[in-house]
Structures are given as C-alpha cells and as structure tokens.
C-alpha cells in the first residue's frame, strides 16, 4: 500500500544553466525520492536559455522562467523567491541529485519545516553527510 504525499506549503526553485541533461537527471532523482511531491509549486529558472529544454523538464515543473542572459545565481534566486507563493522555499540547482529514499526525504523536509514554523531557526540547509 502506497501512501499519498500531501503537498506542503513549499515551493521548490531550481536554478539551471546550460545543463539540460544534468537537470533531467536531477529531476528524476527528486521525483523518485518523493521530493517533488512535497511541493505545491516547482519553478525552474533557466539562465541563458536555449530552445533545447526537454519535454521531461516542461512536464515536471509548474513554472519555467526563461532568461536569454545568464543573470547569475543571486539575481536568479531573487526572481525565484519573488514569484514564490508559498511560505517556504527550497533552493536546488540543476546538477544536484537526491540520494535518499522517499521515507527519509519526506521525514527530513517535514522536520525542517517544523523547525522553521516553531522559529527554532531561520534557514535549513540540507546536505548528505557522506554523499554530498
């Protein structure tokens, strides 16, 4: 019996730059781990966009932001957070993969959101201890 994951008050923002194949690999790992199911919105910001963005990427995200120029990391994050409509935002990049399985990912994200909701911290940084 598989349980259905309810989306949290979370937007996942993914920054990409000339990395469609690595982005596609990352998105597959996020899907497999249940990470994408946790978010109400998934936004992909494609710096220095070319027309080679794959159908998989288009079908995975709710919103795609295309920039003809390479704006860099900080301006792209600002744009991502400005269009976010949820309370919480998880920033990812196009060449990161999720190495944990679904129960651990769901548990860690929910635990992090509780820390934020309870004002125990202002920012959560997720990083695997061995496969970073």
Secondary structure, 3 states (H helix, E strand, C coil): CCCCCCCEEEEEEEEEECCHHHHHHHHHHHHHCCCHHHEEEEEEEEECCCCCCCHHHHHHCCEEEECCCCCCHHHHHHHHHHHCCCCEEEEEECCCCCCCCHHHHHHHHHHHHHHHHCCCCCCCCCCCCCCC
